[in-house]
Amino acid sequence: LSGIESRLQRFASLVCANRVQITEQAPEESLRACHLFSSCGEAFLKELNILAEWHALVCGQAVRIDDAREKKEEDEESADDDIGSVYCIEFGSCGLHVASRGKVAEMCMGQWFEDDGTPYSEVFALTPVALIFTIRGRDFCAALRKHPSERQAILQALSQP
């Protein structure tokens, strides 16, 4: 069993390395796969690409949301930046897990959610490999302040189901 896990982890690393290579060539295309950013401009997406934390997960592996929430509390700069981290599924499917209730939701490629204080405790891969990226709330707000014209594209994406 450990042999299979190590092979899957190696495969996930290769997928992530390939994604990094693609992102260096056209970062806006990688982020545009997320519905939230599909109408945003190239300069804004390039900045978000620099700010994003990328995670390659194999089936069952998780990213703890509480860790991102703690980072936000540690380096909070402004009361205006009160949104939580934004999580986007770039490839594969992920589940949202609440410690007291188990899996509460499934999300697939292109979907996103915000850590707004809801009790999700982790995001975990449901497919053999999943790629997700996280943008901390304060970084996202700072990027929107630098690119105010992108607010309309984000608001439009938020209003669509």
Contacts in CASP RR format, 6 or more apart in sequence:
PFRMAT RR
TARGET T0000
AUTHOR 0000-0000-0000
METHOD contacts of the structure
MODEL  1
LSGIESRLQRFASLVCANRVQITEQAPEESLRACHLFSSCGEAFLKELNI
LAEWHALVCGQAVRIDDAREKKEEDEESADDDIGSVYCIEFGSCGLHVAS
RGKVAEMCMGQWFEDDGTPYSEVFALTPVALIFTIRGRDFCAALRKHPSE
RQAILQALSQP
5 58 0 8 1.000
8 58 0 8 1.000
8 59 0 8 1.000
8 128 0 8 1.000
8 129 0 8 1.000
9 58 0 8 1.000
11 58 0 8 1.000
11 128 0 8 1.000
11 129 0 8 1.000
12 56 0 8 1.000
12 57 0 8 1.000
12 58 0 8 1.000
12 129 0 8 1.000
13 56 0 8 1.000
15 56 0 8 1.000
15 91 0 8 1.000
15 129 0 8 1.000
15 131 0 8 1.000
16 54 0 8 1.000
16 56 0 8 1.000
16 131 0 8 1.000
19 30 0 8 1.000
19 54 0 8 1.000
19 56 0 8 1.000
19 90 0 8 1.000
19 91 0 8 1.000
19 131 0 8 1.000
20 54 0 8 1.000
22 29 0 8 1.000
22 30 0 8 1.000
23 30 0 8 1.000
23 49 0 8 1.000
27 45 0 8 1.000
27 46 0 8 1.000
27 49 0 8 1.000
28 40 0 8 1.000
28 41 0 8 1.000
28 42 0 8 1.000
28 45 0 8 1.000
28 46 0 8 1.000
28 49 0 8 1.000
30 49 0 8 1.000
30 90 0 8 1.000
31 37 0 8 1.000
31 40 0 8 1.000
31 45 0 8 1.000
31 48 0 8 1.000
31 49 0 8 1.000
31 52 0 8 1.000
31 88 0 8 1.000
31 133 0 8 1.000
32 38 0 8 1.000
32 40 0 8 1.000
32 45 0 8 1.000
33 90 0 8 1.000
33 109 0 8 1.000
33 110 0 8 1.000
34 88 0 8 1.000
34 89 0 8 1.000
34 90 0 8 1.000
34 110 0 8 1.000
34 111 0 8 1.000
34 112 0 8 1.000
34 133 0 8 1.000
35 110 0 8 1.000
35 111 0 8 1.000
35 112 0 8 1.000
35 157 0 8 1.000
35 160 0 8 1.000
36 86 0 8 1.000
36 88 0 8 1.000
36 112 0 8 1.000
36 154 0 8 1.000
36 157 0 8 1.000
36 158 0 8 1.000
37 45 0 8 1.000
37 48 0 8 1.000
37 88 0 8 1.000
37 153 0 8 1.000
37 154 0 8 1.000
37 157 0 8 1.000
38 157 0 8 1.000
39 153 0 8 1.000
39 156 0 8 1.000
39 157 0 8 1.000
40 150 0 8 1.000
40 153 0 8 1.000
40 154 0 8 1.000
41 147 0 8 1.000
41 150 0 8 1.000
41 153 0 8 1.000
43 147 0 8 1.000
44 143 0 8 1.000
44 147 0 8 1.000
44 150 0 8 1.000
47 143 0 8 1.000
47 146 0 8 1.000
47 147 0 8 1.000
48 135 0 8 1.000
48 140 0 8 1.000
48 143 0 8 1.000
51 135 0 8 1.000
51 136 0 8 1.000
51 139 0 8 1.000
51 140 0 8 1.000
51 143 0 8 1.000
52 133 0 8 1.000
52 134 0 8 1.000
52 135 0 8 1.000
53 133 0 8 1.000
53 134 0 8 1.000
53 135 0 8 1.000
53 136 0 8 1.000
54 131 0 8 1.000
54 132 0 8 1.000
54 133 0 8 1.000
55 63 0 8 1.000
55 131 0 8 1.000
55 132 0 8 1.000
55 133 0 8 1.000
55 134 0 8 1.000
56 129 0 8 1.000
56 130 0 8 1.000
56 131 0 8 1.000
57 63 0 8 1.000
57 94 0 8 1.000
57 124 0 8 1.000
57 125 0 8 1.000
57 129 0 8 1.000
57 130 0 8 1.000
57 131 0 8 1.000
57 132 0 8 1.000
58 125 0 8 1.000
58 128 0 8 1.000
58 129 0 8 1.000
59 125 0 8 1.000
59 126 0 8 1.000
59 127 0 8 1.000
59 128 0 8 1.000
59 129 0 8 1.000
59 130 0 8 1.000
60 124 0 8 1.000
60 125 0 8 1.000
60 126 0 8 1.000
61 124 0 8 1.000
61 125 0 8 1.000
62 97 0 8 1.000
62 122 0 8 1.000
62 123 0 8 1.000
62 124 0 8 1.000
62 125 0 8 1.000
63 87 0 8 1.000
63 122 0 8 1.000
63 123 0 8 1.000
63 124 0 8 1.000
63 132 0 8 1.000
63 134 0 8 1.000
64 121 0 8 1.000
64 122 0 8 1.000
65 85 0 8 1.000
65 87 0 8 1.000
65 115 0 8 1.000
65 120 0 8 1.000
65 121 0 8 1.000
65 122 0 8 1.000
65 123 0 8 1.000
66 121 0 8 1.000
66 122 0 8 1.000
68 84 0 8 1.000
68 85 0 8 1.000
68 115 0 8 1.000
68 134 0 8 1.000
68 136 0 8 1.000
69 84 0 8 1.000
69 85 0 8 1.000
69 115 0 8 1.000
69 117 0 8 1.000
71 136 0 8 1.000
72 84 0 8 1.000
72 85 0 8 1.000
72 136 0 8 1.000
72 137 0 8 1.000
72 138 0 8 1.000
75 138 0 8 1.000
76 138 0 8 1.000
77 138 0 8 1.000
78 138 0 8 1.000
78 141 0 8 1.000
80 141 0 8 1.000
81 137 0 8 1.000
81 138 0 8 1.000
81 141 0 8 1.000
81 142 0 8 1.000
83 114 0 8 1.000
83 116 0 8 1.000
83 137 0 8 1.000
83 140 0 8 1.000
83 141 0 8 1.000
84 114 0 8 1.000
84 115 0 8 1.000
84 116 0 8 1.000
84 117 0 8 1.000
84 136 0 8 1.000
84 137 0 8 1.000
85 114 0 8 1.000
85 115 0 8 1.000
85 134 0 8 1.000
85 135 0 8 1.000
85 136 0 8 1.000
85 137 0 8 1.000
86 112 0 8 1.000
86 113 0 8 1.000
86 114 0 8 1.000
86 115 0 8 1.000
86 134 0 8 1.000
86 135 0 8 1.000
86 137 0 8 1.000
86 140 0 8 1.000
87 112 0 8 1.000
87 113 0 8 1.000
87 114 0 8 1.000
87 115 0 8 1.000
87 123 0 8 1.000
87 132 0 8 1.000
87 133 0 8 1.000
87 134 0 8 1.000
88 110 0 8 1.000
88 111 0 8 1.000
88 112 0 8 1.000
88 132 0 8 1.000
88 133 0 8 1.000
88 134 0 8 1.000
88 135 0 8 1.000
89 107 0 8 1.000
89 108 0 8 1.000
89 109 0 8 1.000
89 110 0 8 1.000
89 111 0 8 1.000
89 112 0 8 1.000
89 130 0 8 1.000
89 131 0 8 1.000
89 132 0 8 1.000
90 109 0 8 1.000
90 110 0 8 1.000
90 131 0 8 1.000
90 132 0 8 1.000
90 133 0 8 1.000
91 109 0 8 1.000
91 129 0 8 1.000
91 130 0 8 1.000
91 131 0 8 1.000
92 108 0 8 1.000
92 109 0 8 1.000
92 125 0 8 1.000
92 126 0 8 1.000
92 127 0 8 1.000
92 129 0 8 1.000
92 130 0 8 1.000
92 131 0 8 1.000
93 106 0 8 1.000
93 107 0 8 1.000
93 108 0 8 1.000
93 109 0 8 1.000
93 125 0 8 1.000
93 126 0 8 1.000
93 127 0 8 1.000
93 130 0 8 1.000
94 106 0 8 1.000
94 107 0 8 1.000
94 123 0 8 1.000
94 124 0 8 1.000
94 125 0 8 1.000
94 126 0 8 1.000
94 130 0 8 1.000
94 132 0 8 1.000
95 103 0 8 1.000
95 105 0 8 1.000
95 106 0 8 1.000
95 107 0 8 1.000
95 123 0 8 1.000
95 124 0 8 1.000
95 125 0 8 1.000
95 126 0 8 1.000
96 103 0 8 1.000
96 104 0 8 1.000
96 105 0 8 1.000
96 106 0 8 1.000
96 107 0 8 1.000
96 113 0 8 1.000
96 120 0 8 1.000
96 122 0 8 1.000
96 123 0 8 1.000
97 103 0 8 1.000
97 104 0 8 1.000
97 120 0 8 1.000
97 121 0 8 1.000
97 122 0 8 1.000
97 123 0 8 1.000
97 124 0 8 1.000
98 104 0 8 1.000
98 119 0 8 1.000
98 120 0 8 1.000
98 121 0 8 1.000
99 119 0 8 1.000
99 121 0 8 1.000
100 119 0 8 1.000
104 120 0 8 1.000
106 126 0 8 1.000
107 113 0 8 1.000
113 120 0 8 1.000
123 132 0 8 1.000
143 150 0 8 1.000
144 150 0 8 1.000
144 151 0 8 1.000
144 154 0 8 1.000
END
